[in-house]
């Protein structure tokens, strides 16, 4: 309880509120614990945009979701698998030696054309469990507002981090109770509004996502169709794409 009008209980306790024994607004804000950033995980940066800057070169821009970005590492872009050395990292036109999670960073990469990297790619450290494309993934989805029934073969757009790719439902494994998470029905024929289900999905174009448990920001997605959000989901597990060795 506070009064912005009178200034009661904002910075110091007020005589008008002898019944309240809790902290003032300022104390309460000081006691908020900052969220723990996932610094100890491997680097993941979903790319938002790629710029070509004269005299510098190719500069992909994205938000560091997990890990730490440093100049000198070899970045690997998924799902293309392109590798490049990071020459410098900039945040608001200021060169930094390391950039932690939650920060938007522009980093300059050597010998890569602008058209080789695109929005939706994920940058990672090539020497520390790099990100790869997925051939399919298993997800738990909740259908929110779909006018009909969703069956196998349905192929809507998926928005996950900065990627925007059509994915098809190859299998609807089980229907779940939304509250308890218990399985109601194995291999249902269809799912509809209000249902939660475990499904297997395959992207129609190369896509890089991660499981929610390992890298939460890359494991959440929304399913869009008919210009509206139809369902939301989290990724339980992924099947990595086998990279064909070039002879």
C-alpha positions as CSV (number, residue, x, y, z in Angstrom):
1,X,0.0,0.0,0.0
2,X,1.4,3.4,-0.9
3,X,0.3,6.9,-2.0
4,X,2.1,8.5,-4.8
5,X,0.0,11.6,-4.2
6,X,1.1,12.1,-0.6
7,X,4.4,10.1,-0.9
8,X,3.4,7.7,1.8
9,X,5.4,4.4,2.0
10,X,7.4,5.1,-1.2
11,X,10.8,5.9,0.3
12,X,10.1,6.0,4.0
13,X,7.5,4.5,6.2
14,X,4.4,6.6,6.9
15,X,2.7,7.5,10.2
16,X,-0.7,7.2,8.4
17,X,-0.1,3.4,7.9
18,X,0.9,2.1,11.3
19,X,-1.0,-1.2,10.5
20,X,1.5,-2.0,7.7
21,X,4.8,-3.5,8.7
22,X,6.2,-4.6,5.3
23,X,8.9,-2.9,3.3
24,X,8.6,0.5,1.5
25,X,8.4,0.5,-2.3
26,X,12.1,1.4,-2.6
27,X,13.1,-1.4,-0.2
28,X,10.9,-3.9,-2.0
29,X,12.5,-3.0,-5.3
30,X,16.0,-3.2,-3.8
31,X,15.2,-6.7,-2.6
32,X,14.2,-8.1,-6.0
33,X,16.7,-10.7,-7.0
34,X,17.8,-10.4,-10.6
35,X,17.2,-13.5,-12.8
36,X,20.1,-15.8,-13.2
37,X,21.3,-15.6,-16.8
38,X,22.2,-18.8,-18.6
39,X,25.9,-18.0,-19.0
40,X,27.2,-21.5,-18.3
41,X,25.4,-23.0,-21.3
42,X,26.7,-23.2,-24.9
43,X,26.4,-20.1,-27.0
44,X,23.2,-19.6,-29.0
45,X,22.3,-16.4,-30.9
46,X,19.2,-16.4,-33.1
47,X,20.0,-14.1,-36.0
48,X,17.5,-11.2,-36.4
49,X,19.2,-9.4,-39.4
50,X,22.4,-9.3,-41.4
51,X,24.0,-6.1,-42.5
52,X,26.8,-5.3,-44.9
53,X,28.8,-2.4,-43.5
54,X,31.4,-0.7,-45.7
55,X,35.0,-1.1,-44.5
56,X,33.9,-3.8,-41.9
57,X,32.1,-6.5,-43.8
58,X,29.3,-8.8,-42.9
59,X,27.6,-8.1,-39.6
60,X,24.9,-10.5,-38.3
61,X,22.8,-9.1,-35.5
62,X,20.9,-11.1,-32.8
63,X,20.2,-11.4,-29.1
64,X,22.6,-13.6,-27.1
65,X,20.1,-16.1,-25.5
66,X,22.6,-18.4,-23.8
67,X,26.3,-18.5,-23.3
68,X,28.9,-15.8,-23.9
69,X,29.9,-14.2,-27.2
70,X,33.6,-13.3,-27.6
71,X,35.7,-12.1,-30.5
72,X,38.1,-14.7,-31.8
73,X,35.8,-17.7,-31.5
74,X,34.7,-19.6,-34.6
75,X,31.0,-19.1,-35.1
76,X,28.9,-21.8,-36.7
77,X,25.6,-20.9,-38.3
78,X,22.9,-23.5,-38.3
79,X,21.1,-24.9,-40.2
80,X,23.6,-24.1,-43.1
81,X,26.7,-25.3,-41.2
82,X,28.8,-22.3,-42.3
83,X,31.7,-21.5,-40.1
84,X,33.5,-18.1,-39.8
85,X,35.8,-16.4,-37.4
86,X,34.3,-13.6,-35.3
87,X,36.5,-10.5,-35.6
88,X,34.7,-8.2,-33.2
89,X,31.5,-7.8,-31.2
90,X,29.6,-4.5,-30.9
91,X,26.8,-3.4,-28.6
92,X,25.4,0.0,-29.3
93,X,28.5,0.9,-31.5
94,X,30.9,0.0,-28.6
95,X,33.3,-2.9,-29.0
96,X,33.2,-5.4,-26.2
97,X,35.4,-8.3,-25.3
98,X,32.5,-10.5,-24.2
99,X,28.7,-10.2,-24.4
100,X,26.4,-12.1,-22.0
101,X,22.8,-13.4,-22.4
102,X,20.0,-10.9,-22.9
103,X,22.0,-8.5,-25.0
104,X,21.6,-7.6,-28.6
105,X,24.9,-7.9,-30.3
106,X,26.3,-7.2,-33.8
107,X,29.3,-9.3,-34.6
108,X,31.6,-9.1,-37.6
109,X,32.5,-12.4,-39.3
110,X,35.3,-13.0,-41.8
111,X,34.8,-14.3,-45.4
112,X,31.1,-14.8,-45.3
113,X,28.7,-13.2,-47.8
114,X,25.6,-11.4,-46.5
115,X,23.3,-13.8,-48.5
116,X,24.9,-16.9,-46.8
117,X,23.3,-15.9,-43.4
118,X,19.7,-15.1,-43.0
119,X,17.1,-14.2,-40.3
120,X,16.2,-17.4,-38.4
121,X,19.7,-18.9,-38.5
122,X,21.3,-19.6,-35.1
123,X,24.9,-18.7,-34.4
124,X,26.9,-20.9,-31.9
125,X,30.5,-21.7,-31.0
126,X,31.8,-24.3,-33.5
127,X,34.0,-25.8,-30.7
128,X,31.4,-26.0,-28.0
129,X,28.4,-28.2,-28.9
130,X,27.4,-26.2,-31.9
131,X,23.8,-25.8,-33.0
132,X,22.6,-27.9,-36.0
133,X,19.6,-28.2,-38.2
134,X,16.8,-30.6,-37.2
135,X,15.2,-33.2,-39.4
136,X,12.2,-33.5,-37.0
137,X,11.2,-32.7,-33.4
138,X,8.8,-33.8,-30.8
139,X,6.7,-31.2,-29.1
140,X,3.9,-30.7,-26.7
141,X,1.3,-28.4,-28.2
142,X,-1.8,-26.8,-26.9
143,X,-4.5,-25.8,-29.5
144,X,-5.9,-22.4,-28.7
145,X,-8.1,-21.3,-31.5
146,X,-8.4,-23.5,-34.5
147,X,-11.8,-23.6,-36.3
148,X,-11.5,-27.3,-37.3
149,X,-9.7,-30.4,-36.4
150,X,-5.9,-30.8,-36.7
151,X,-4.9,-34.2,-38.2
152,X,-1.7,-35.7,-39.5
153,X,-0.3,-33.9,-42.5
154,X,-1.4,-30.4,-41.3
155,X,1.3,-28.0,-42.3
156,X,1.1,-24.5,-40.7
157,X,3.8,-21.9,-40.1
158,X,5.9,-22.2,-37.0
159,X,7.5,-19.1,-35.4
160,X,10.3,-20.2,-33.1
161,X,12.9,-17.6,-31.9
162,X,13.5,-15.6,-35.2
163,X,12.8,-18.5,-37.6
164,X,9.6,-18.6,-39.6
165,X,9.2,-22.0,-41.3
166,X,6.3,-24.3,-42.3
167,X,6.3,-27.6,-40.4
168,X,4.1,-30.6,-41.0
169,X,2.5,-32.7,-38.3
170,X,3.8,-36.2,-39.2
171,X,2.4,-38.0,-36.1
172,X,0.0,-37.2,-33.3
173,X,1.4,-39.4,-30.6
174,X,-0.9,-38.9,-27.6
175,X,-3.5,-36.6,-26.3
176,X,-2.9,-35.2,-22.8
177,X,-5.0,-33.8,-20.0
178,X,-4.0,-30.1,-19.8
179,X,-4.1,-29.9,-16.1
180,X,-2.4,-33.1,-15.0
181,X,-0.4,-33.9,-18.1
182,X,-1.6,-37.5,-18.0
183,X,-2.2,-39.3,-21.3
184,X,-5.9,-39.5,-22.2
185,X,-5.6,-41.2,-25.6
186,X,-2.8,-42.9,-27.6
187,X,-2.5,-42.0,-31.3
188,X,-5.7,-39.9,-31.6
189,X,-7.1,-39.3,-35.1
190,X,-7.3,-35.6,-34.6
191,X,-6.9,-32.8,-32.0
192,X,-9.0,-29.6,-31.7
193,X,-9.5,-26.5,-29.6
194,X,-8.5,-26.9,-25.9
195,X,-6.5,-30.1,-26.5
196,X,-3.0,-30.7,-25.4
197,X,-1.0,-33.3,-27.3
198,X,2.5,-34.7,-28.0
199,X,3.2,-34.5,-31.7
200,X,6.1,-35.1,-34.1
201,X,6.8,-32.3,-36.6
202,X,9.0,-32.1,-39.6
203,X,10.2,-28.7,-41.0
204,X,9.7,-28.2,-44.8
205,X,12.9,-26.1,-45.0
206,X,16.1,-26.4,-43.0
207,X,15.4,-25.2,-39.4
208,X,17.5,-25.0,-36.2
209,X,15.6,-25.4,-32.9
210,X,16.6,-26.8,-29.5
211,X,14.7,-28.7,-26.8
212,X,13.0,-26.4,-24.2
213,X,14.8,-28.1,-21.3
214,X,18.3,-27.3,-22.6
215,X,17.8,-23.9,-24.3
216,X,14.4,-22.5,-23.3
217,X,14.4,-19.5,-25.7
218,X,14.9,-21.8,-28.7
219,X,12.4,-24.4,-27.5
220,X,9.2,-22.3,-27.5
221,X,7.1,-21.7,-30.6
222,X,3.8,-20.5,-31.8
223,X,1.8,-22.1,-34.7
224,X,0.2,-19.6,-37.0
225,X,-2.4,-20.2,-39.7
226,X,-5.0,-18.0,-41.3
227,X,-3.2,-14.9,-40.0
228,X,-3.8,-15.9,-36.4
229,X,-2.1,-17.8,-33.6
230,X,-3.6,-21.3,-33.7
231,X,-1.6,-23.1,-31.1
232,X,1.5,-22.8,-28.9
233,X,4.1,-25.4,-28.0
234,X,7.4,-26.4,-26.4
235,X,9.9,-28.7,-27.9
236,X,10.6,-31.9,-25.9
237,X,13.3,-33.5,-28.1
238,X,14.9,-33.0,-31.4
239,X,16.4,-35.3,-34.1
240,X,19.5,-33.7,-35.4
241,X,20.0,-33.5,-39.1
242,X,22.8,-35.8,-40.3
243,X,25.4,-33.6,-42.0
244,X,26.6,-35.3,-45.2
245,X,30.3,-35.2,-45.4
246,X,31.5,-33.5,-48.5
247,X,34.0,-35.6,-50.5
